Amino acid sequence: MGKHLNKKRRRNSHSFETAEIIEFQGSKFETARALPPIKALNPTQADYLDALRTCPQSVVMGPAGTGKTWIAATYAGDL
């Protein structure tokens, strides 16, 4: 039997009927995050925050360690 057929058979053999369903009660972030809003540390970060607030999509380029990912993730977490 070829590799492709083996993969297909393995993929179809999983049973989702035995999966455990876990329901979350409330949201951790609603109660745990009481920090002030994000503040830009420089004019470039301020422009980035403005773009996140006003544009549906933003492309950001820059060197490592300038806060690109942190600002995006924190802003998304605060929505």
Z-matrix of the N, CA and C atoms (Angstrom, degrees):
N
C 1 1.449
C 2 1.528 1 108.49
N 3 1.325 2 117.97 1 138.49
C 4 1.454 3 121.37 2 -177.75
C 5 1.525 4 112.71 3 -75.41
N 6 1.325 5 114.65 4 164.43
C 7 1.472 6 120.45 5 179.42
C 8 1.519 7 111.66 6 -58.79
N 9 1.311 8 116.67 7 -40.88
C 10 1.463 9 121.21 8 -176.48
C 11 1.527 10 111.02 9 -61.01
N 12 1.327 11 116.66 10 -43.68
C 13 1.462 12 119.71 11 -179.53
C 14 1.523 13 111.35 12 -68.77
N 15 1.334 14 118.24 13 -36.89
C 16 1.459 15 120.84 14 176.82
C 17 1.520 16 111.43 15 -61.80
N 18 1.336 17 117.22 16 -44.45
C 19 1.462 18 120.81 17 179.46
C 20 1.522 19 110.54 18 -62.89
N 21 1.323 20 116.16 19 -41.97
C 22 1.454 21 120.23 20 -179.22
C 23 1.531 22 110.67 21 -64.02
N 24 1.326 23 116.89 22 -41.51
C 25 1.461 24 121.34 23 179.98
C 26 1.530 25 110.50 24 -65.46
N 27 1.352 26 116.49 25 -42.73
C 28 1.476 27 120.09 26 179.19
C 29 1.518 28 111.04 27 -64.14
N 30 1.311 29 116.55 28 -40.07
C 31 1.452 30 121.11 29 -178.37
C 32 1.530 31 110.77 30 -64.32
N 33 1.319 32 117.17 31 -38.33
C 34 1.456 33 121.25 32 -177.37
C 35 1.522 34 113.01 33 -83.59
N 36 1.327 35 118.15 34 -12.43
C 37 1.457 36 119.51 35 -175.36
C 38 1.521 37 112.52 36 -82.94
N 39 1.334 38 119.19 37 -11.04
C 40 1.463 39 120.82 38 179.97
C 41 1.530 40 110.00 39 -70.89
N 42 1.291 41 115.29 40 139.60
C 43 1.455 42 119.79 41 178.70
C 44 1.517 43 109.12 42 -106.25
N 45 1.310 44 116.50 43 121.97
C 46 1.453 45 120.42 44 178.97
C 47 1.526 46 111.27 45 -87.19
N 48 1.316 47 117.42 46 -6.72
C 49 1.459 48 120.89 47 179.75
C 50 1.524 49 111.61 48 -69.61
N 51 1.330 50 117.80 49 -23.05
C 52 1.455 51 120.36 50 -177.88
C 53 1.530 52 112.16 51 -96.17
N 54 1.332 53 117.69 52 3.55
C 55 1.457 54 120.16 53 -179.12
C 56 1.526 55 109.78 54 -69.16
N 57 1.326 56 114.78 55 140.27
C 58 1.463 57 120.36 56 179.18
C 59 1.525 58 109.01 57 -86.12
N 60 1.319 59 116.66 58 131.54
C 61 1.452 60 121.97 59 178.98
C 62 1.523 61 107.90 60 -102.79
N 63 1.310 62 115.60 61 124.77
C 64 1.458 63 121.42 62 -178.87
C 65 1.522 64 107.67 63 -114.47
N 66 1.326 65 116.73 64 125.44
C 67 1.460 66 121.11 65 177.66
C 68 1.523 67 109.08 66 -102.16
N 69 1.316 68 115.51 67 132.40
C 70 1.455 69 120.44 68 178.72
C 71 1.521 70 109.27 69 -91.05
N 72 1.294 71 115.65 70 138.69
C 73 1.455 72 120.97 71 178.20
C 74 1.525 73 108.60 72 -100.16
N 75 1.308 74 116.62 73 108.82
C 76 1.458 75 120.23 74 -179.18
C 77 1.510 76 111.78 75 75.55
N 78 1.308 77 115.64 76 -172.40
C 79 1.451 78 121.00 77 -179.86
C 80 1.517 79 109.67 78 -126.05
N 81 1.290 80 116.50 79 128.42
C 82 1.459 81 121.54 80 179.40
C 83 1.520 82 110.58 81 -59.52
N 84 1.325 83 116.42 82 -38.30
C 85 1.446 84 119.99 83 -173.19
C 86 1.523 85 113.73 84 -74.69
N 87 1.316 86 117.73 85 -23.61
C 88 1.458 87 119.45 86 178.01
C 89 1.520 88 111.15 87 -66.43
N 90 1.319 89 117.33 88 -35.98
C 91 1.450 90 120.18 89 -177.11
C 92 1.521 91 112.89 90 -97.74
N 93 1.322 92 118.66 91 -31.68
C 94 1.460 93 121.38 92 -173.14
C 95 1.525 94 113.05 93 -83.05
N 96 1.323 95 118.79 94 -26.72
C 97 1.465 96 120.31 95 -175.27
C 98 1.518 97 109.99 96 -98.01
N 99 1.289 98 115.86 97 101.43
C 100 1.458 99 121.15 98 176.38
C 101 1.530 100 108.76 99 -123.84
N 102 1.312 101 116.43 100 37.01
C 103 1.456 102 121.23 101 -179.10
C 104 1.529 103 109.98 102 -87.01
N 105 1.334 104 117.30 103 157.59
C 106 1.463 105 119.64 104 176.74
C 107 1.528 106 110.75 105 -67.68
N 108 1.324 107 117.32 106 163.28
C 109 1.469 108 119.84 107 179.50
C 110 1.529 109 111.71 108 -62.00
N 111 1.314 110 115.88 109 161.91
C 112 1.464 111 121.88 110 -179.02
C 113 1.527 112 109.18 111 -65.36
N 114 1.318 113 116.19 112 135.16
C 115 1.464 114 121.24 113 175.45
C 116 1.527 115 108.61 114 -116.90
N 117 1.304 116 115.30 115 133.19
C 118 1.465 117 120.48 116 178.37
C 119 1.521 118 109.97 117 -70.54
N 120 1.324 119 116.33 118 140.51
C 121 1.459 120 121.33 119 179.10
C 122 1.524 121 112.59 120 -92.74
N 123 1.336 122 115.98 121 -13.48
C 124 1.470 123 119.79 122 178.63
C 125 1.530 124 108.56 123 -153.84
N 126 1.323 125 118.47 124 170.16
C 127 1.473 126 120.98 125 -177.88
C 128 1.531 127 113.76 126 -61.27
N 129 1.323 128 117.52 127 -33.18
C 130 1.468 129 119.87 128 179.86
C 131 1.519 130 110.56 129 -66.78
N 132 1.329 131 117.55 130 -42.20
C 133 1.465 132 120.48 131 176.81
C 134 1.526 133 110.52 132 -65.35
N 135 1.322 134 117.98 133 -34.61
C 136 1.466 135 121.13 134 177.18
C 137 1.533 136 110.26 135 -63.19
N 138 1.341 137 116.28 136 -42.44
C 139 1.470 138 119.98 137 176.79
C 140 1.530 139 110.61 138 -62.12
N 141 1.319 140 116.12 139 -40.48
C 142 1.466 141 122.04 140 179.48
C 143 1.528 142 110.24 141 -62.55
N 144 1.320 143 117.59 142 -46.27
C 145 1.465 144 120.63 143 178.82
C 146 1.527 145 111.41 144 -63.56
N 147 1.324 146 117.32 145 -39.54
C 148 1.469 147 120.30 146 176.18
C 149 1.521 148 110.97 147 -61.32
N 150 1.337 149 116.48 148 -41.74
C 151 1.468 150 119.96 149 179.07
C 152 1.527 151 110.72 150 -64.41
N 153 1.332 152 117.48 151 -39.74
C 154 1.469 153 120.22 152 178.45
C 155 1.529 154 111.23 153 -63.78
N 156 1.315 155 116.22 154 -36.59
C 157 1.475 156 120.27 155 -177.86
C 158 1.522 157 112.49 156 -75.75
N 159 1.327 158 118.18 157 -30.56
C 160 1.465 159 120.57 158 -170.70
C 161 1.527 160 115.15 159 -108.53
N 162 1.322 161 118.45 160 -22.61
C 163 1.468 162 120.99 161 -175.00
C 164 1.530 163 110.32 162 -110.88
N 165 1.332 164 117.74 163 140.61
C 166 1.459 165 119.24 164 177.64
C 167 1.533 166 113.29 165 -68.81
N 168 1.330 167 117.18 166 -25.55
C 169 1.468 168 121.63 167 177.55
C 170 1.521 169 109.15 168 -138.63
N 171 1.321 170 115.10 169 140.19
C 172 1.462 171 120.51 170 177.79
C 173 1.520 172 108.92 171 -135.74
N 174 1.320 173 116.01 172 141.02
C 175 1.457 174 121.50 173 174.92
C 176 1.524 175 106.23 174 -114.73
N 177 1.331 176 115.74 175 124.58
C 178 1.454 177 120.81 176 -176.68
C 179 1.523 178 108.77 177 -122.67
N 180 1.314 179 115.90 178 130.75
C 181 1.465 180 120.97 179 177.64
C 182 1.514 181 108.40 180 -126.86
N 183 1.324 182 115.48 181 142.67
C 184 1.449 183 119.05 182 177.93
C 185 1.509 184 110.29 183 174.41
N 186 1.316 185 116.00 184 171.65
C 187 1.463 186 120.20 185 -178.34
C 188 1.526 187 112.03 186 -69.22
N 189 1.314 188 115.28 187 163.17
C 190 1.457 189 121.28 188 179.55
C 191 1.529 190 110.40 189 -64.98
N 192 1.325 191 115.14 190 146.66
C 193 1.456 192 120.15 191 174.77
C 194 1.508 193 115.27 192 84.16
N 195 1.323 194 117.64 193 13.07
C 196 1.463 195 119.60 194 -178.37
C 197 1.525 196 113.02 195 -98.53
N 198 1.337 197 117.38 196 -0.05
C 199 1.460 198 120.74 197 174.30
C 200 1.516 199 115.72 198 96.39
N 201 1.316 200 118.24 199 11.70
C 202 1.467 201 120.66 200 -177.37
C 203 1.523 202 111.92 201 -58.96
N 204 1.313 203 117.22 202 -53.48
C 205 1.464 204 121.51 203 -177.19
C 206 1.520 205 110.79 204 -70.51
N 207 1.318 206 117.77 205 -41.48
C 208 1.462 207 120.84 206 -178.54
C 209 1.523 208 111.25 207 -61.39
N 210 1.321 209 116.94 208 -44.76
C 211 1.471 210 120.60 209 -179.90
C 212 1.526 211 110.33 210 -63.80
N 213 1.332 212 117.78 211 -45.60
C 214 1.463 213 120.62 212 -179.24
C 215 1.522 214 111.38 213 -62.98
N 216 1.335 215 117.31 214 -45.81
C 217 1.465 216 120.83 215 -177.83
C 218 1.518 217 111.38 216 -67.68
N 219 1.305 218 117.86 217 -41.75
C 220 1.460 219 120.89 218 179.58
C 221 1.520 220 110.95 219 -67.93
N 222 1.319 221 116.89 220 -40.72
C 223 1.460 222 120.20 221 176.90
C 224 1.528 223 110.94 222 -62.26
N 225 1.332 224 116.56 223 -44.21
C 226 1.478 225 120.57 224 178.31
C 227 1.519 226 111.00 225 -63.45
N 228 1.333 227 117.19 226 -39.37
C 229 1.456 228 120.50 227 178.99
C 230 1.517 229 113.07 228 -66.24
N 231 1.319 230 116.95 229 -26.61
C 232 1.458 231 121.67 230 -179.81
C 233 1.521 232 113.50 231 -85.45
N 234 1.327 233 118.40 232 -8.75
C 235 1.475 234 120.24 233 -179.27
C 236 1.511 235 111.31 234 -66.69
